Amino acid sequence: MSIGRIMELYQFAWMFESHAQQRLAWDDAADARFARMRAEQEASRQLQMMLEANPSGSLGHATLDDEDVLKDSGLL
């Protein structure tokens, strides 16, 4: 077997490996997009809860464990 033929076989095998790695990268990217979407939804939900708990936005005047606000926002 000549060196050229061995290199062709090696490159052919490497092509399959590189395609497999590319598919793994695509799967990872899809998982990352899904995780980002979930994180953005959770952040939006938390922001909405913060605004409901303190609608004025002046967090400097907020009180901790204000039961009326927590009940109104559905957290209690």
Legacy VTK file of the C-alpha trace (Angstrom):
# vtk DataFile Version 3.0
C-alpha trace
ASCII
DATASET POLYDATA
POINTS 76 float
0.000 0.000 0.000
1.404 3.346 -0.951
1.671 6.337 1.319
-0.855 8.220 -0.839
-3.447 5.472 -0.408
-2.877 5.399 3.357
-3.338 9.181 3.515
-6.565 8.922 1.520
-7.950 6.340 3.942
-6.885 8.447 6.913
-8.543 11.545 5.474
-11.690 9.538 4.716
-11.866 8.275 8.316
-11.122 11.755 9.653
-13.959 13.178 7.550
-16.452 10.950 9.398
-15.007 11.997 12.738
-15.164 15.687 11.882
-18.785 15.344 10.727
-19.658 13.615 13.996
-17.999 16.419 15.957
-19.888 19.011 13.892
-23.198 17.292 14.705
-22.288 17.362 18.408
-21.536 21.078 18.123
-24.919 21.688 16.481
-26.646 19.753 19.260
-24.770 21.770 21.888
-25.749 25.012 20.171
-29.399 23.959 20.103
-29.238 23.082 23.817
-27.623 26.447 24.552
-30.358 28.289 22.647
-33.023 26.409 24.607
-31.271 27.124 27.928
-30.974 30.816 27.026
-34.668 30.960 26.162
-35.568 29.378 29.522
-33.242 31.774 31.381
-34.751 34.800 29.624
-38.258 33.615 30.497
-37.258 33.103 34.128
-35.633 36.549 34.258
-38.767 38.097 32.763
-40.923 36.300 35.323
-38.684 37.465 38.171
-38.754 41.042 36.880
-42.542 40.941 36.727
-42.691 39.641 40.319
-40.316 42.397 41.452
-42.433 45.051 39.768
-45.602 43.630 41.322
-43.985 43.552 44.763
-42.697 47.111 44.378
-44.541 48.861 41.532
-42.973 52.267 42.080
-39.559 50.897 41.192
-37.937 52.701 44.094
-36.301 49.722 45.718
-34.699 52.007 48.301
-38.083 52.358 50.019
-39.082 48.706 49.773
-39.723 46.697 52.894
-38.809 43.083 53.363
-41.543 40.503 53.928
-44.440 42.900 53.287
-47.217 40.318 53.533
-49.842 42.431 51.762
-47.665 42.928 48.695
-46.571 39.294 48.706
-50.195 38.134 48.871
-51.215 40.525 46.082
-48.433 39.228 43.845
-49.420 35.622 44.515
-46.225 34.681 46.314
-48.049 33.803 49.543
LINES 1 77
76 0 1 2 3 4 5 6 7 8 9 10 11 12 13 14 15 16 17 18 19 20 21 22 23 24 25 26 27 28 29 30 31 32 33 34 35 36 37 38 39 40 41 42 43 44 45 46 47 48 49 50 51 52 53 54 55 56 57 58 59 60 61 62 63 64 65 66 67 68 69 70 71 72 73 74 75
